[in-house]
Amino acid sequence: MEVSKVKYEYKDRIVFKQYFGVISVMDIAETWLTAIKQNLLPGNSIGFILDYRNARFDIEPGGHIEIPKFYQQHPDIFYGKRVAVLTVRPEDVVYPLLVQVYDKGYESMPFSTVEAAIRWVKDSVF
């Protein structure tokens, strides 16, 4: 695991998570569990922006299915929320698109700019 830093910021009731380095599905789950354990995810948030622009996915074939399963196992955090995923590398945008197919109880969408991601999260509360 090369996650060097996960940063949380709160603005407009949106939780921002920033990732660095090579990221696996296990890394993604562990950062969420840490945030949950440390009460870093306020109940009044309207959604999440996950910034992977300084990261690279290392996900086994078929492993992407574990991400929506994790979200669905934590409806108290994700139900009715929007999850915007920031990526800039073409090879990394495929994972958010594959995850999006399994969205249930929440919505996710890949973006290449922070502004577009914020606008989408704020545009319509799911």
C-alpha positions as CSV (number, residue, x, y, z in Angstrom):
1,M,0.0,0.0,0.0
2,E,1.3,3.4,-1.0
3,V,-1.4,5.6,0.5
4,S,0.6,8.5,1.7
5,K,-2.2,10.7,3.0
6,V,-5.9,10.9,3.2
7,K,-7.3,14.3,3.7
8,Y,-10.7,15.3,4.9
9,E,-12.2,18.7,4.4
10,Y,-15.8,19.8,5.0
11,K,-17.3,22.4,2.7
12,D,-20.9,22.9,1.7
13,R,-21.7,19.7,3.7
14,I,-19.6,17.7,1.2
15,V,-16.9,15.4,2.6
16,F,-13.6,15.5,0.5
17,K,-11.2,12.5,0.6
18,Q,-7.9,12.8,-1.2
19,Y,-5.8,9.7,-2.1
20,F,-2.2,9.4,-3.1
21,G,-0.1,6.5,-4.5
22,V,-1.2,3.1,-5.5
23,I,-4.7,2.3,-4.2
24,S,-6.3,-1.2,-3.8
25,V,-9.9,-2.0,-2.9
26,M,-8.6,-2.9,0.6
27,D,-7.1,0.6,1.0
28,I,-10.4,2.2,0.0
29,A,-12.3,0.1,2.6
30,E,-9.7,0.8,5.3
31,T,-9.8,4.6,4.8
32,W,-13.6,4.6,5.0
33,L,-13.5,2.4,8.2
34,T,-10.9,4.8,9.7
35,A,-13.1,7.8,8.9
36,I,-16.2,6.1,10.4
37,K,-14.3,5.0,13.5
38,Q,-12.9,8.6,14.0
39,N,-16.4,10.2,13.4
40,L,-15.1,12.1,10.4
41,L,-18.2,11.7,8.4
42,P,-21.0,14.0,9.7
43,G,-24.5,12.8,9.4
44,N,-25.7,16.0,7.7
45,S,-23.3,15.6,4.7
46,I,-25.0,15.6,1.3
47,G,-22.3,13.6,-0.4
48,F,-18.6,12.8,-1.0
49,I,-15.9,13.8,-3.4
50,L,-13.2,11.2,-3.7
51,D,-10.1,12.6,-5.3
52,Y,-7.9,10.0,-7.0
53,R,-6.1,12.4,-9.3
54,N,-2.8,11.8,-7.5
55,A,-3.4,8.1,-7.1
56,R,-3.5,5.0,-9.3
57,F,-5.9,2.1,-8.9
58,D,-4.4,-1.4,-8.4
59,I,-7.6,-3.5,-8.5
60,E,-7.8,-7.2,-9.4
61,P,-10.2,-8.1,-12.2
62,G,-13.7,-8.2,-10.7
63,G,-12.5,-6.6,-7.5
64,H,-14.4,-3.4,-8.2
65,I,-17.6,-5.1,-7.1
66,E,-16.3,-4.9,-3.5
67,I,-16.6,-1.1,-3.5
68,P,-20.4,-0.9,-4.0
69,K,-20.8,-3.8,-1.6
70,F,-19.0,-1.8,1.0
71,Y,-21.2,1.2,0.4
72,Q,-24.3,-0.9,0.6
73,Q,-23.1,-2.4,3.9
74,H,-23.0,1.1,5.4
75,P,-26.3,2.7,4.5
76,D,-26.1,5.0,7.6
77,I,-23.2,6.7,5.8
78,F,-24.0,6.3,2.1
79,Y,-27.8,5.9,1.6
80,G,-29.2,8.8,-0.4
81,K,-25.8,10.3,-1.0
82,R,-23.8,11.1,-4.1
83,V,-20.2,10.0,-4.5
84,A,-18.2,11.9,-7.0
85,V,-15.0,10.3,-8.1
86,L,-12.2,12.5,-9.5
87,T,-9.8,10.8,-11.9
88,V,-7.7,12.2,-14.7
89,R,-6.0,9.1,-16.1
90,P,-8.0,7.2,-18.8
91,E,-7.0,3.8,-17.3
92,D,-8.4,4.8,-13.9
93,V,-11.8,6.1,-15.0
94,V,-12.9,2.6,-15.9
95,Y,-13.2,1.6,-12.2
96,P,-15.7,4.3,-11.2
97,L,-17.7,3.4,-14.4
98,L,-17.7,-0.2,-13.4
99,V,-18.7,0.6,-9.8
100,Q,-21.5,2.9,-11.0
101,V,-23.3,-0.1,-12.6
102,Y,-23.8,-1.6,-9.1
103,D,-25.0,1.7,-7.4
104,K,-28.0,0.9,-5.1
105,G,-29.2,3.4,-2.5
106,Y,-26.6,6.0,-3.5
107,E,-25.3,7.5,-6.7
108,S,-21.7,7.6,-8.0
109,M,-20.2,9.3,-11.0
110,P,-16.7,9.9,-12.3
111,F,-15.4,13.5,-13.0
112,S,-12.2,15.1,-14.1
113,T,-12.7,18.5,-12.3
114,V,-13.5,19.5,-8.8
115,E,-15.9,22.1,-9.9
116,A,-18.0,19.7,-11.9
117,A,-18.0,17.2,-9.0
118,I,-19.1,19.8,-6.5
119,R,-21.9,21.0,-8.9
120,W,-23.2,17.4,-9.3
121,V,-23.1,16.6,-5.6
122,K,-24.9,19.9,-4.7
123,D,-27.3,19.8,-7.8
124,S,-29.7,17.2,-6.5
125,V,-29.8,15.5,-3.3
126,F,-30.5,11.8,-4.2
